[in-house]
């Protein structure tokens, strides 16, 4: 009997806890239930297409949470992947990774692109990957979707490594911000391992260029210090024979250049001169001059140093004489016009006497400004 009574009680407790957990789950949902006339088909439902990002790439860019939803409005629908990243830099990297050259800019922000069947919308550390048909006609609706998730995003600075990319011959929307070897091997294939040095704090940017009718790939990597960048360049020269004098027998030579903390590598070029059309435009934003003087200094001759020392000593002596005379004169003037008022007041001045004579010592006798000797009474 006791067991039969306990079982319904446990069931009721379970139902209460389940119902209480529903609002908490809803609060963690970043994608809205409704916006601009669109309604979600259901929380965590399958979208129209499969997730286009592999697990390894997600780990490199720092995906911490994911959501997916399908939105309906009448007969229209589209699917949304939402990636919450650990910081805006990772979100921008994944945005550039997924962006394709056929996706034009939208009006919502500087980092949003759209094509007929896909749109990428970046907002802080959130990235929205939208899939559907005729998405270009839903531009204002997609802006409303971004506004709906904006309050749940974390804002921060975005990477600036792309500012070092040359502009001449640049293929639009071909630049990718890279934070790991898996993504790098897809756009700049050299080796599947961490040959560039992401484990040493590197970040990279790759882009395509049209140079004299050929397509070249440019990689720019930024390292924490110039010493790390120089060591990485030396290691890569030993591993991959960078900057070869002759490309005979090497179908894909690599040409490299270091500029302070930046390391630039070009692939696809046939000669060093062809690669230099890109490498020559790579400059770091700052110049480090730890082994150069900051100003020109000429050491004076020994004669000038001796003469200068004598003149300096004479100036100090003259200053001491003038200061001494001025102070002594000041004291005499004050004692003459204000006797026994400021300096050497008889009430406070004590003079040690040897007792060799009978005449007492008067402090006024030292300056001759007193009223004369005082006779002992």
Protein Blocks (a to p, Z undefined) as FASTA:
>chain_A
ZZmmmmmmmmmmmmmmmmmmmmmmmmmpmbdfbeghiacfbghiacfbdcfbdfklmmmn
opabdcdddddehjbccdddddddfbfklmmmmmmmmpcfklccdfkbmbbcddfkbccd
dehjaccddddehklmmmmmmmmmmmmmmmmpccddddfklmmpcfehpaghkaccdfbf
klmmmmmcfbfclfnopmnopacddddddeehiacdddddddfbfklmmmmmmmmmmmno
paifbfghiabacddddehjaccddehiabfklmmmmmmmpccfbdcdfkbcfbdcdddd
fklmmmmmmmmmmmmmmmmmmmmmmmmmmmmmmmmmmghklgopfklpccddehlambdc
dfklmnopagbjcddZZ
